Amino acid sequence: MKILILGLGNDLLGDDGIGLLTVRALREELGGSEGIELVESSLSGLALLDLLIGYDRAILIDAVQTGRAPPGTIWRWRAEELGSVRAPSPHYAGLPELLAIARALRLPFPEQIEIYAVEVADPRTIGGALTPAVRQALPELVRQIRERVRKSLSVDAIPEGQPGKSQAGRTIEDG
Amino acid sequence: MSRREIVIDPITRLEGHGKIHIFLNEKGEVDRAYFQVPELRGFEKFAVGRPAEEMPQITSRICGVCPTAHHMAATKALDDLYQVDPPPAAKKIRELVYCTFMVEDHALHFYFLGGPDFVVGPTAPKAERNILGVLARVGLEIGREVIGVRKQLRDLITRVGGKVIHPVFGLPGGIAKPLTPEDREAFLAGADRAVQFALFSLKLFEDIVLKNPQYVEWIRSEAYTHRTYYMGLVDDRNRVNFYDGWLRVVDPNGREFLKFPVRDYLKHIAEHVEPWSYIKFCYLKDVGWKGFVDGPESGVYSVAPLARLNAADGMATPRAQEAYEQFYATLGGKPVHHTLANHWARLIELLYAAERMQELARDPEILDPRVRTLPTAVPREGIGVVEAPRGTLIHHYETDERGIITRANLIVATQNNAARIAMSVDKAARSVIRNGEVGEGILNLVEMAFRAYDPCHACATHALPGQMPLLIRIYNPRGELVREIRRD
């Protein structure tokens, strides 16, 4: 089983770097583990196709601005649910299409792709630091993903989770 | 028609969206429509105090869509800053890599962005107007080829920069390392594949678009036509060049109006600020700002594929030149003012970039190991230009004697087009809004207007092209919001 943990974002752009910073934190704990690959990328949407090929499962980590939750909220989605999620982030508007393309062209894509997206305040100021609420969400995000990965590797089947969102440990079930 | 005070709230939680604000008059018609792309803040502040030598790597990370363009413009600004001329092999390798990037980017945008409008059709249901609809029309083999070519070309670029988070390629006075014979073989293979890909893409365009009278009529329609000036880089023989040359401007009748080195850009290009926007609209100083209007009296100009073809006298490679001639013969001569023709012009440029890759890869000098001239001059000011896929891109740095930046300015491609894009959106909005009723097709007609320009949108660092989220707000004569349409 090969799992990809992919942090997306741009660490020059303040909160937009949360995905990359999360991967760096995870690398300290999970780096070098069998069957797990940790990757950071700032590239644009179609590059996801190249990056995701060859893995059984993938976890994407990124910033999002839905405007429907306070900054620091952690959203969790499965890729195929994005089409029906209310107000999907522009960052993932392309992901269901990529999945469809991969299927149509029979490219070896992960069977399951999960997205952990952090609601951010400012992903647009060049040279900006993480805003406080986003910085505070980082340890919880690392914890959730670490647990997710451990569960994936220790059981054969990933349980079908509901899309959800959580704030500092509280998971709010939301459709 | 009474004048309303126009207040645009610049602070919105939806900052990642392109914003369109439409103001209606008492008759329910469009008085004015404004279009803003999301903008990155704080570049100058961020750059000041940093070594200029960091700029090629830093600026390439600002934009996830055009990293190579920023890298190259920054590198050339450093050449100028240190007054150093790279050896011939370095320039050729830079241009080879740059053309590789242009092919990859143009290919991506034609199939993912222009394709859905042209190949599937502007009136097709939205669910089909995407890359999957395109694949359904052109077949899976072509789909695999688009993905495959792109990957092969991206791997070439990664190869020269190193497979690291922060690739090193351009340096002041040259590049980091020469090309090996293996590298050159890889580029040749990529170039050959790219030329074939360009040729069949043009053939596809001819078969699906040009042979369809409805599409051609739509390209020519007045709703998507503006008669402005055009600007692009040209070589010594006034042929399109993406990497270097002179900035040439032609007037709406196609006559050369200006030709200048980028070092003089401030003499000719100025920025106009509208009270309702934080966006700065570029215009030609020698003509002056006359508002958002067409014509030779207005300083509005345009960049990117259509503009580059208009501003040049031809293409520097044979098959691209043939395509160039066919383009103008079909559309009634030079210059072409139809915004949607950008999609066709993009394919002609794709062919040129691919042929140019072949030429450069076959050039014996490309293996010369002398790829760096060490800078010795004291730095003060440097300006660099390239033609990014979306238009002319300028980097301008001022430094102290240690090369630390004291001032920096970027003119990104879309800033050059900002006024014309606003005009296009305005025209599209007017054609669908009557008696205060917003037509069903407004979103798509408006999107098509700016999609042809393929604007830089910083929020698209992860999104697929064409996925710019859009927010349209419609205000009545009293300035009250009457309708909001959001496309996330």
Interface residues (C-beta under 8 A of the other chain):
Chain A: L8 G9 N10 L12 L13 D16 E40 S42 L43 S44 G45 L46 A47 L48 L49 D50 D62 Q65 G67 A87 P88 S89 P90 H91 Y92 A93 G94 E97 L98 A100 I101 A104 L105 L107 P123 R124 T125 I126 G127 G128
Chain B: R13 L14 E15 G16 H17 P38 E39 L40 R41 G42 F43 K45 F46 I58 R61 I62 G64 V65 P67 L108 F112 N130 I131 L132 L135 L140 G143 R144 I147 R150 K151 R154 I165 A458 C459 A460 T461 H462 A463 L464 P465 Q467 M468 P469 D488
